[in-house]
Amino acid sequence: MRWRNLKVIISNASSDPIYIQIMNQIRQSILNGELHAGDSLPSIRQLAKDLQVSVITTKRAYEELEKEKLIDSVVGKGCFVSGANKEFIREQRMKRLEEKMIEIIQESQEIGMTQQEVVDYLTLLYEEEQQS
């Protein structure tokens, strides 16, 4: 099953509650494209056992992800990555892309590149990537 590739790591040093840590890591896996619509997630009990946390904790994380429409629960079958919230996922990925682009702009300004040089360089890389 695909969920076996899901890596959730609980940090006792984190100020975030455990259910938030679980939620954030599953959300990131979905937004990063590591988990796709229709992929199954571990059962609430299995995830709790694997992470050595309370079933209530994993249940809360899943409930919150379901409220965000990132996962769906199917009675008797389990939890799955939702296919219904593609626009939200796209928007979140666009936001992350924007942050990376801002870093690129700042770095390019630090080394004295002009806007046109950045655009030309990006165009070149884009075209090379399409050919590979």
DRENBA-99064 format. One record per residue: residue in three letters; x, y, z of N, C-alpha, C, O in turn. Coordinates in steps of 0.2 Angstrom, whole numbers. Layout:
<vokols>
<type->ALA, n.x->X, n.y->Y, n.z->Z, ca.x->X, ca.y->Y, ca.z->Z, c.x->X, c.y->Y, c.z->Z, o.x->X, o.y->Y, o.z->Z>
...
</vokols>
This chain:
<vokols>
<type->MET, n.x->4, n.y->-6, n.z->0, ca.x->0, ca.y->0, ca.z->0, c.x->4, c.y->6, c.z->0, o.x->10, o.y->6, o.z->3>
<type->ARG, n.x->2, n.y->11, n.z->-3, ca.x->6, ca.y->17, ca.z->-4, c.x->7, c.y->21, c.z->3, o.x->13, o.y->24, o.z->3>
<type->TRP, n.x->3, n.y->20, n.z->8, ca.x->4, ca.y->24, ca.z->14, c.x->10, c.y->22, c.z->18, o.x->12, o.y->25, o.z->22>
<type->ARG, n.x->13, n.y->16, n.z->16, ca.x->19, ca.y->14, ca.z->19, c.x->24, c.y->18, c.z->18, o.x->29, o.y->18, o.z->22>
<type->ASN, n.x->24, n.y->22, n.z->13, ca.x->29, ca.y->27, ca.z->11, c.x->28, c.y->34, c.z->15, o.x->33, o.y->38, o.z->15>
<type->LEU, n.x->23, n.y->34, n.z->19, ca.x->21, ca.y->40, ca.z->23, c.x->26, c.y->40, c.z->29, o.x->26, o.y->35, o.z->33>
<type->LYS, n.x->30, n.y->45, n.z->30, ca.x->34, ca.y->46, ca.z->35, c.x->31, c.y->51, c.z->40, o.x->31, o.y->57, o.z->38>
<type->VAL, n.x->29, n.y->49, n.z->46, ca.x->27, ca.y->54, ca.z->51, c.x->32, c.y->53, c.z->57, o.x->33, o.y->48, o.z->60>
<type->ILE, n.x->35, n.y->59, n.z->59, ca.x->40, ca.y->59, ca.z->64, c.x->37, c.y->64, c.z->70, o.x->36, o.y->69, o.z->68>
<type->ILE, n.x->36, n.y->61, n.z->76, ca.x->34, ca.y->65, ca.z->81, c.x->40, c.y->68, c.z->85, o.x->45, o.y->64, o.z->87>
<type->SER, n.x->40, n.y->74, n.z->87, ca.x->45, ca.y->77, ca.z->90, c.x->43, c.y->79, c.z->97, o.x->38, o.y->83, o.z->98>
<type->ASN, n.x->46, n.y->77, n.z->102, ca.x->44, ca.y->79, ca.z->109, c.x->47, c.y->86, c.z->111, o.x->44, o.y->89, o.z->115>
<type->ALA, n.x->51, n.y->88, n.z->107, ca.x->54, ca.y->95, ca.z->108, c.x->50, c.y->100, c.z->105, o.x->50, o.y->106, o.z->106>
<type->SER, n.x->45, n.y->98, n.z->100, ca.x->41, ca.y->103, ca.z->97, c.x->36, c.y->106, c.z->102, o.x->33, o.y->102, o.z->106>
<type->SER, n.x->34, n.y->112, n.z->101, ca.x->29, ca.y->115, ca.z->105, c.x->22, c.y->114, c.z->102, o.x->17, o.y->115, o.z->106>
<type->ASP, n.x->21, n.y->111, n.z->96, ca.x->15, ca.y->109, ca.z->93, c.x->12, c.y->103, c.z->96, o.x->16, o.y->98, o.z->98>
<type->PRO, n.x->6, n.y->102, n.z->98, ca.x->3, ca.y->96, ca.z->100, c.x->4, c.y->90, c.z->95, o.x->5, o.y->92, o.z->89>
<type->ILE, n.x->4, n.y->84, n.z->97, ca.x->6, ca.y->79, ca.z->93, c.x->1, c.y->78, c.z->87, o.x->3, o.y->77, o.z->82>
<type->TYR, n.x->-6, n.y->79, n.z->88, ca.x->-10, ca.y->79, ca.z->83, c.x->-9, c.y->84, c.z->77, o.x->-10, o.y->83, o.z->71>
<type->ILE, n.x->-7, n.y->90, n.z->79, ca.x->-5, ca.y->95, ca.z->74, c.x->1, c.y->93, c.z->70, o.x->2, o.y->94, o.z->64>
<type->GLN, n.x->6, n.y->90, n.z->74, ca.x->12, ca.y->87, ca.z->70, c.x->10, c.y->82, c.z->65, o.x->13, o.y->82, o.z->59>
<type->ILE, n.x->6, n.y->78, n.z->67, ca.x->3, ca.y->72, ca.z->62, c.x->0, c.y->76, c.z->56, o.x->1, o.y->74, o.z->51>
<type->MET, n.x->-5, n.y->80, n.z->58, ca.x->-9, ca.y->84, ca.z->53, c.x->-4, c.y->87, c.z->48, o.x->-5, o.y->87, o.z->42>
<type->ASN, n.x->1, n.y->91, n.z->51, ca.x->5, ca.y->95, ca.z->46, c.x->9, c.y->91, c.z->42, o.x->10, o.y->92, o.z->36>
<type->GLN, n.x->12, n.y->85, n.z->44, ca.x->16, ca.y->81, ca.z->40, c.x->12, c.y->77, c.z->35, o.x->14, o.y->76, o.z->29>
<type->ILE, n.x->6, n.y->75, n.z->36, ca.x->1, ca.y->72, ca.z->31, c.x->-1, c.y->77, c.z->26, o.x->-1, o.y->76, o.z->20>
<type->ARG, n.x->-2, n.y->83, n.z->28, ca.x->-4, ca.y->89, ca.z->24, c.x->2, c.y->90, c.z->19, o.x->1, o.y->91, o.z->13>
<type->GLN, n.x->8, n.y->91, n.z->22, ca.x->14, ca.y->92, ca.z->18, c.x->15, c.y->86, c.z->12, o.x->16, o.y->88, o.z->7>
<type->SER, n.x->14, n.y->80, n.z->14, ca.x->14, ca.y->75, ca.z->10, c.x->9, c.y->75, c.z->4, o.x->11, o.y->74, o.z->-2>
<type->ILE, n.x->3, n.y->78, n.z->5, ca.x->-2, ca.y->79, ca.z->0, c.x->0, c.y->84, c.z->-4, o.x->0, o.y->84, o.z->-10>
<type->LEU, n.x->2, n.y->90, n.z->-1, ca.x->4, ca.y->96, ca.z->-5, c.x->10, c.y->95, c.z->-9, o.x->10, o.y->98, o.z->-14>
<type->ASN, n.x->15, n.y->91, n.z->-7, ca.x->21, ca.y->90, ca.z->-10, c.x->20, c.y->85, c.z->-16, o.x->24, o.y->84, o.z->-20>
<type->GLY, n.x->14, n.y->82, n.z->-16, ca.x->12, ca.y->77, ca.z->-22, c.x->15, c.y->70, c.z->-20, o.x->15, o.y->66, o.z->-24>
<type->GLU, n.x->17, n.y->69, n.z->-14, ca.x->20, ca.y->62, ca.z->-12, c.x->14, c.y->58, c.z->-11, o.x->14, o.y->52, o.z->-12>
<type->LEU, n.x->8, n.y->60, n.z->-9, ca.x->2, ca.y->57, ca.z->-8, c.x->-3, c.y->60, c.z->-14, o.x->-3, o.y->66, o.z->-14>
<type->HIS, n.x->-6, n.y->55, n.z->-17, ca.x->-11, ca.y->57, ca.z->-22, c.x->-18, c.y->56, c.z->-21, o.x->-20, o.y->52, o.z->-16>
<type->ALA, n.x->-23, n.y->59, n.z->-24, ca.x->-30, ca.y->58, ca.z->-23, c.x->-31, c.y->50, c.z->-24, o.x->-29, o.y->47, o.z->-29>
<type->GLY, n.x->-35, n.y->47, n.z->-19, ca.x->-36, ca.y->40, ca.z->-19, c.x->-32, c.y->36, c.z->-15, o.x->-33, o.y->30, o.z->-14>
<type->ASP, n.x->-26, n.y->38, n.z->-14, ca.x->-21, ca.y->35, ca.z->-10, c.x->-24, c.y->33, c.z->-3, o.x->-27, o.y->38, o.z->0>
<type->SER, n.x->-23, n.y->27, n.z->0, ca.x->-25, ca.y->26, ca.z->6, c.x->-20, c.y->28, c.z->12, o.x->-14, o.y->28, o.z->10>
<type->LEU, n.x->-23, n.y->29, n.z->17, ca.x->-19, ca.y->31, ca.z->23, c.x->-20, c.y->26, c.z->28, o.x->-24, o.y->22, o.z->28>
<type->PRO, n.x->-15, n.y->25, n.z->33, ca.x->-16, ca.y->20, ca.z->38, c.x->-22, c.y->21, c.z->42, o.x->-24, o.y->27, o.z->43>
<type->SER, n.x->-25, n.y->16, n.z->45, ca.x->-30, ca.y->17, ca.z->49, c.x->-29, c.y->21, c.z->55, o.x->-23, o.y->21, o.z->57>
<type->ILE, n.x->-33, n.y->24, n.z->58, ca.x->-32, ca.y->27, ca.z->64, c.x->-29, c.y->23, c.z->69, o.x->-24, o.y->26, o.z->73>
<type->ARG, n.x->-31, n.y->17, n.z->70, ca.x->-28, ca.y->13, ca.z->75, c.x->-20, c.y->11, c.z->73, o.x->-16, o.y->11, o.z->77>
<type->GLN, n.x->-19, n.y->9, n.z->67, ca.x->-13, ca.y->8, ca.z->64, c.x->-8, c.y->13, c.z->65, o.x->-2, o.y->12, o.z->67>
<type->LEU, n.x->-10, n.y->19, n.z->63, ca.x->-6, ca.y->25, ca.z->64, c.x->-4, c.y->26, c.z->71, o.x->2, o.y->28, o.z->73>
<type->ALA, n.x->-9, n.y->26, n.z->76, ca.x->-8, ca.y->27, ca.z->83, c.x->-3, c.y->22, c.z->85, o.x->2, o.y->23, o.z->89>
<type->LYS, n.x->-3, n.y->15, n.z->83, ca.x->1, ca.y->10, ca.z->85, c.x->8, c.y->11, c.z->83, o.x->13, o.y->11, o.z->86>
<type->ASP, n.x->9, n.y->13, n.z->76, ca.x->15, ca.y->15, ca.z->73, c.x->19, c.y->20, c.z->77, o.x->25, o.y->20, o.z->78>
<type->LEU, n.x->15, n.y->26, n.z->79, ca.x->18, ca.y->32, ca.z->82, c.x->18, c.y->31, c.z->89, o.x->21, o.y->35, o.z->93>
<type->GLN, n.x->15, n.y->26, n.z->92, ca.x->15, ca.y->25, ca.z->99, c.x->12, c.y->31, c.z->103, o.x->14, o.y->34, o.z->107>
<type->VAL, n.x->6, n.y->33, n.z->100, ca.x->2, ca.y->38, ca.z->103, c.x->-5, c.y->36, c.z->104, o.x->-7, o.y->30, o.z->101>
<type->SER, n.x->-9, n.y->40, n.z->107, ca.x->-16, ca.y->38, ca.z->108, c.x->-20, c.y->38, c.z->101, o.x->-19, o.y->42, o.z->97>
<type->VAL, n.x->-25, n.y->33, n.z->101, ca.x->-30, ca.y->33, ca.z->96, c.x->-34, c.y->40, c.z->95, o.x->-35, o.y->42, o.z->89>
<type->ILE, n.x->-35, n.y->43, n.z->101, ca.x->-39, ca.y->49, ca.z->101, c.x->-34, c.y->54, c.z->97, o.x->-37, o.y->59, o.z->94>
<type->THR, n.x->-28, n.y->54, n.z->98, ca.x->-24, ca.y->59, ca.z->95, c.x->-24, c.y->58, c.z->87, o.x->-24, o.y->63, o.z->84>
<type->THR, n.x->-23, n.y->52, n.z->85, ca.x->-23, ca.y->51, ca.z->77, c.x->-30, c.y->53, c.z->75, o.x->-31, o.y->55, o.z->69>
<type->LYS, n.x->-35, n.y->51, n.z->78, ca.x->-42, ca.y->52, ca.z->76, c.x->-43, c.y->60, c.z->75, o.x->-46, o.y->62, o.z->70>
<type->ARG, n.x->-41, n.y->64, n.z->80, ca.x->-41, ca.y->71, ca.z->80, c.x->-38, c.y->74, c.z->73, o.x->-40, o.y->78, o.z->70>
<type->ALA, n.x->-32, n.y->71, n.z->72, ca.x->-28, ca.y->73, ca.z->66, c.x->-32, c.y->72, c.z->60, o.x->-32, o.y->76, o.z->55>
<type->TYR, n.x->-34, n.y->66, n.z->59, ca.x->-38, ca.y->64, ca.z->53, c.x->-45, c.y->68, c.z->53, o.x->-46, o.y->70, o.z->47>
<type->GLU, n.x->-48, n.y->70, n.z->58, ca.x->-54, ca.y->74, ca.z->58, c.x->-52, c.y->81, c.z->56, o.x->-56, o.y->83, o.z->52>
<type->GLU, n.x->-47, n.y->83, n.z->58, ca.x->-45, ca.y->90, ca.z->55, c.x->-43, c.y->90, c.z->48, o.x->-45, o.y->95, o.z->44>
<type->LEU, n.x->-40, n.y->85, n.z->46, ca.x->-38, ca.y->84, ca.z->39, c.x->-45, c.y->83, c.z->34, o.x->-45, o.y->86, o.z->29>
<type->GLU, n.x->-49, n.y->80, n.z->37, ca.x->-56, ca.y->79, ca.z->34, c.x->-60, c.y->86, c.z->33, o.x->-63, o.y->87, o.z->28>
<type->LYS, n.x->-59, n.y->90, n.z->39, ca.x->-63, ca.y->96, ca.z->38, c.x->-59, c.y->101, c.z->33, o.x->-63, o.y->105, o.z->30>
<type->GLU, n.x->-53, n.y->100, n.z->32, ca.x->-50, ca.y->104, ca.z->27, c.x->-51, c.y->101, c.z->20, o.x->-49, o.y->103, o.z->15>
<type->LYS, n.x->-54, n.y->95, n.z->20, ca.x->-56, ca.y->92, ca.z->13, c.x->-50, c.y->89, c.z->10, o.x->-50, o.y->88, o.z->4>
<type->LEU, n.x->-45, n.y->87, n.z->14, ca.x->-39, ca.y->84, ca.z->11, c.x->-39, c.y->77, c.z->11, o.x->-36, o.y->73, o.z->7>
<type->ILE, n.x->-43, n.y->74, n.z->16, ca.x->-44, ca.y->67, ca.z->16, c.x->-52, c.y->65, c.z->17, o.x->-56, o.y->69, o.z->19>
<type->ASP, n.x->-54, n.y->59, n.z->15, ca.x->-60, ca.y->57, ca.z->16, c.x->-60, c.y->50, c.z->20, o.x->-56, o.y->46, o.z->19>
<type->SER, n.x->-65, n.y->50, n.z->24, ca.x->-66, ca.y->43, ca.z->28, c.x->-72, c.y->40, c.z->25, o.x->-77, o.y->42, o.z->24>
<type->VAL, n.x->-71, n.y->33, n.z->23, ca.x->-76, ca.y->29, ca.z->21, c.x->-77, c.y->23, c.z->26, o.x->-72, o.y->19, o.z->27>
<type->VAL, n.x->-83, n.y->23, n.z->29, ca.x->-85, ca.y->18, ca.z->34, c.x->-83, c.y->11, c.z->31, o.x->-86, o.y->9, o.z->26>
<type->GLY, n.x->-79, n.y->8, n.z->35, ca.x->-78, ca.y->1, ca.z->34, c.x->-72, c.y->0, c.z->29, o.x->-70, o.y->-6, o.z->28>
<type->LYS, n.x->-70, n.y->5, n.z->26, ca.x->-64, ca.y->5, ca.z->21, c.x->-58, c.y->9, c.z->23, o.x->-53, o.y->7, o.z->21>
<type->GLY, n.x->-59, n.y->14, n.z->27, ca.x->-53, ca.y->18, ca.z->29, c.x->-53, c.y->25, c.z->27, o.x->-58, o.y->28, o.z->25>
<type->CYS, n.x->-47, n.y->28, n.z->27, ca.x->-46, ca.y->35, ca.z->25, c.x->-42, c.y->35, c.z->19, o.x->-37, o.y->32, o.z->18>
<type->PHE, n.x->-44, n.y->40, n.z->15, ca.x->-41, ca.y->41, ca.z->8, c.x->-39, c.y->48, c.z->7, o.x->-43, o.y->53, o.z->9>
<type->VAL, n.x->-34, n.y->50, n.z->3, ca.x->-33, ca.y->56, ca.z->1, c.x->-38, c.y->59, c.z->-4, o.x->-40, o.y->55, o.z->-9>
<type->SER, n.x->-41, n.y->64, n.z->-3, ca.x->-47, ca.y->67, ca.z->-6, c.x->-45, c.y->69, c.z->-13, o.x->-39, o.y->72, o.z->-14>
<type->GLY, n.x->-49, n.y->69, n.z->-18, ca.x->-48, ca.y->71, ca.z->-24, c.x->-52, c.y->78, c.z->-25, o.x->-52, o.y->81, o.z->-31>
<type->ALA, n.x->-56, n.y->80, n.z->-20, ca.x->-61, ca.y->85, ca.z->-21, c.x->-58, c.y->92, c.z->-20, o.x->-61, o.y->97, o.z->-22>
<type->ASN, n.x->-52, n.y->92, n.z->-17, ca.x->-50, ca.y->99, ca.z->-15, c.x->-43, c.y->101, c.z->-19, o.x->-39, o.y->104, o.z->-17>
<type->LYS, n.x->-44, n.y->100, n.z->-26, ca.x->-38, ca.y->101, ca.z->-30, c.x->-36, c.y->108, c.z->-30, o.x->-30, o.y->110, o.z->-31>
<type->GLU, n.x->-41, n.y->113, n.z->-30, ca.x->-40, ca.y->120, ca.z->-31, c.x->-36, c.y->122, c.z->-24, o.x->-31, o.y->126, o.z->-25>
<type->PHE, n.x->-38, n.y->120, n.z->-18, ca.x->-34, ca.y->121, ca.z->-12, c.x->-27, c.y->119, c.z->-13, o.x->-22, o.y->123, o.z->-11>
<type->ILE, n.x->-26, n.y->113, n.z->-15, ca.x->-19, ca.y->110, ca.z->-15, c.x->-15, c.y->114, c.z->-20, o.x->-9, o.y->116, o.z->-19>
<type->ARG, n.x->-18, n.y->116, n.z->-26, ca.x->-15, ca.y->120, ca.z->-31, c.x->-13, c.y->127, c.z->-28, o.x->-7, o.y->129, o.z->-29>
<type->GLU, n.x->-17, n.y->130, n.z->-25, ca.x->-16, ca.y->136, ca.z->-22, c.x->-10, c.y->136, c.z->-16, o.x->-6, o.y->140, o.z->-16>
<type->GLN, n.x->-10, n.y->131, n.z->-12, ca.x->-5, ca.y->130, ca.z->-7, c.x->2, c.y->129, c.z->-11, o.x->7, o.y->131, o.z->-9>
<type->ARG, n.x->2, n.y->125, n.z->-16, ca.x->8, ca.y->124, ca.z->-20, c.x->10, c.y->130, c.z->-23, o.x->17, o.y->131, o.z->-24>
<type->MET, n.x->6, n.y->134, n.z->-26, ca.x->8, ca.y->140, ca.z->-29, c.x->11, c.y->145, c.z->-24, o.x->16, o.y->149, o.z->-25>
<type->LYS, n.x->8, n.y->145, n.z->-18, ca.x->11, ca.y->149, ca.z->-12, c.x->18, c.y->147, c.z->-11, o.x->22, o.y->151, o.z->-10>
<type->ARG, n.x->19, n.y->141, n.z->-10, ca.x->26, ca.y->138, ca.z->-9, c.x->31, c.y->140, c.z->-15, o.x->36, o.y->142, o.z->-14>
<type->LEU, n.x->28, n.y->140, n.z->-21, ca.x->32, ca.y->142, ca.z->-27, c.x->34, c.y->149, c.z->-27, o.x->40, o.y->151, o.z->-28>
<type->GLU, n.x->29, n.y->153, n.z->-25, ca.x->30, ca.y->160, ca.z->-24, c.x->36, c.y->162, c.z->-19, o.x->40, o.y->166, o.z->-20>
<type->GLU, n.x->36, n.y->158, n.z->-13, ca.x->41, ca.y->159, ca.z->-8, c.x->48, c.y->157, c.z->-11, o.x->53, o.y->161, o.z->-9>
<type->LYS, n.x->48, n.y->152, n.z->-15, ca.x->55, ca.y->150, ca.z->-18, c.x->57, c.y->155, c.z->-23, o.x->63, o.y->157, o.z->-23>
<type->MET, n.x->52, n.y->158, n.z->-27, ca.x->54, ca.y->163, ca.z->-32, c.x->56, c.y->169, c.z->-28, o.x->61, o.y->173, o.z->-31>
<type->ILE, n.x->53, n.y->171, n.z->-23, ca.x->56, ca.y->177, ca.z->-19, c.x->63, c.y->176, c.z->-17, o.x->67, o.y->180, o.z->-17>
<type->GLU, n.x->64, n.y->170, n.z->-14, ca.x->71, ca.y->168, ca.z->-12, c.x->76, c.y->169, c.z->-18, o.x->82, o.y->172, o.z->-18>
<type->ILE, n.x->74, n.y->167, n.z->-24, ca.x->78, ca.y->167, ca.z->-30, c.x->79, c.y->175, c.z->-32, o.x->85, o.y->177, o.z->-34>
<type->ILE, n.x->74, n.y->179, n.z->-31, ca.x->74, ca.y->186, ca.z->-33, c.x->79, c.y->189, c.z->-28, o.x->84, o.y->193, o.z->-30>
<type->GLN, n.x->79, n.y->188, n.z->-22, ca.x->83, ca.y->191, ca.z->-17, c.x->90, c.y->189, c.z->-18, o.x->95, o.y->193, o.z->-18>
<type->GLU, n.x->91, n.y->182, n.z->-19, ca.x->98, ca.y->180, ca.z->-21, c.x->101, c.y->183, c.z->-27, o.x->107, o.y->185, o.z->-27>
<type->SER, n.x->97, n.y->183, n.z->-32, ca.x->100, ca.y->186, ca.z->-39, c.x->101, c.y->194, c.z->-38, o.x->106, o.y->196, o.z->-41>
<type->GLN, n.x->97, n.y->197, n.z->-34, ca.x->99, ca.y->204, ca.z->-32, c.x->106, c.y->205, c.z->-29, o.x->109, o.y->210, o.z->-30>
<type->GLU, n.x->107, n.y->200, n.z->-24, ca.x->113, ca.y->200, ca.z->-20, c.x->119, c.y->199, c.z->-24, o.x->125, o.y->202, o.z->-23>
<type->ILE, n.x->118, n.y->196, n.z->-30, ca.x->124, ca.y->195, ca.z->-34, c.x->124, c.y->199, c.z->-40, o.x->128, o.y->199, o.z->-45>
<type->GLY, n.x->119, n.y->204, n.z->-40, ca.x->119, ca.y->209, ca.z->-45, c.x->116, c.y->207, c.z->-52, o.x->117, o.y->211, o.z->-57>
<type->MET, n.x->112, n.y->202, n.z->-52, ca.x->108, ca.y->200, ca.z->-58, c.x->103, c.y->205, c.z->-60, o.x->99, o.y->208, o.z->-55>
<type->THR, n.x->102, n.y->207, n.z->-66, ca.x->96, ca.y->211, ca.z->-68, c.x->90, c.y->206, c.z->-68, o.x->90, o.y->200, o.z->-69>
<type->GLN, n.x->84, n.y->210, n.z->-68, ca.x->78, ca.y->206, ca.z->-69, c.x->78, c.y->202, c.z->-76, o.x->76, o.y->196, o.z->-76>
<type->GLN, n.x->80, n.y->205, n.z->-81, ca.x->80, ca.y->202, ca.z->-88, c.x->85, c.y->196, c.z->-88, o.x->84, o.y->191, o.z->-91>
<type->GLU, n.x->91, n.y->196, n.z->-84, ca.x->95, ca.y->191, ca.z->-84, c.x->92, c.y->185, c.z->-80, o.x->93, o.y->179, o.z->-82>
<type->VAL, n.x->88, n.y->186, n.z->-75, ca.x->85, ca.y->181, ca.z->-71, c.x->80, c.y->178, c.z->-75, o.x->79, o.y->172, o.z->-76>
<type->VAL, n.x->76, n.y->182, n.z->-79, ca.x->71, ca.y->179, ca.z->-84, c.x->74, c.y->175, c.z->-89, o.x->71, o.y->169, o.z->-91>
<type->ASP, n.x->79, n.y->177, n.z->-92, ca.x->83, ca.y->173, ca.z->-97, c.x->85, c.y->167, c.z->-95, o.x->85, o.y->162, o.z->-98>
<type->TYR, n.x->88, n.y->167, n.z->-89, ca.x->91, ca.y->161, ca.z->-85, c.x->85, c.y->156, c.z->-84, o.x->86, o.y->150, o.z->-85>
<type->LEU, n.x->80, n.y->158, n.z->-81, ca.x->74, ca.y->154, ca.z->-80, c.x->71, c.y->151, c.z->-86, o.x->70, o.y->145, o.z->-86>
<type->THR, n.x->71, n.y->155, n.z->-91, ca.x->69, ca.y->153, ca.z->-98, c.x->73, c.y->147, c.z->-101, o.x->71, o.y->142, o.z->-103>
<type->LEU, n.x->80, n.y->148, n.z->-100, ca.x->84, ca.y->143, ca.z->-102, c.x->83, c.y->136, c.z->-98, o.x->83, o.y->131, o.z->-101>
<type->LEU, n.x->83, n.y->137, n.z->-92, ca.x->82, ca.y->131, ca.z->-87, c.x->76, c.y->128, c.z->-89, o.x->75, o.y->121, o.z->-89>
<type->TYR, n.x->70, n.y->132, n.z->-90, ca.x->64, ca.y->129, ca.z->-91, c.x->64, c.y->125, c.z->-98, o.x->61, o.y->119, o.z->-98>
<type->GLU, n.x->67, n.y->128, n.z->-103, ca.x->67, ca.y->124, ca.z->-109, c.x->72, c.y->118, c.z->-109, o.x->70, o.y->113, o.z->-112>
<type->GLU, n.x->77, n.y->118, n.z->-105, ca.x->81, ca.y->112, ca.z->-104, c.x->77, c.y->107, c.z->-100, o.x->78, o.y->101, o.z->-102>
<type->GLU, n.x->73, n.y->109, n.z->-95, ca.x->70, ca.y->104, ca.z->-91, c.x->64, c.y->100, c.z->-96, o.x->63, o.y->94, o.z->-95>
<type->GLN, n.x->61, n.y->104, n.z->-100, ca.x->56, ca.y->101, ca.z->-105, c.x->59, c.y->96, c.z->-109, o.x->55, o.y->91, o.z->-111>
<type->GLN, n.x->65, n.y->97, n.z->-111, ca.x->68, ca.y->92, ca.z->-116, c.x->71, c.y->86, c.z->-113, o.x->72, o.y->81, o.z->-116>
<type->SER, n.x->72, n.y->86, n.z->-106, ca.x->74, ca.y->80, ca.z->-103, c.x->68, c.y->76, c.z->-101, o.x->70, o.y->70, o.z->-98>
</vokols>
